[in-house]
């Protein structure tokens, strides 16, 4: 079996697993954030920041996939 068929599979896993992990994290952060904002509306900026941090994981997964595909 040709090992080059594993390259697209690895790239897909890099993006897919990063997206699943980010989705799970953002679901928990979002539900907790809704409770925090309901009690303290001035914390909205902090919650937006905390929701944006896991998105970097998907961006890094995409970067790894691009490196896998093009190198």
Secondary structure, 3 states (H helix, E strand, C coil): CCCCHHHHHHHHHHHHHHHHHHHHHHHHHHHHHHHHHHHCHHHHHHHHHHHHHCHHHHHHHHHHHHHHHHC
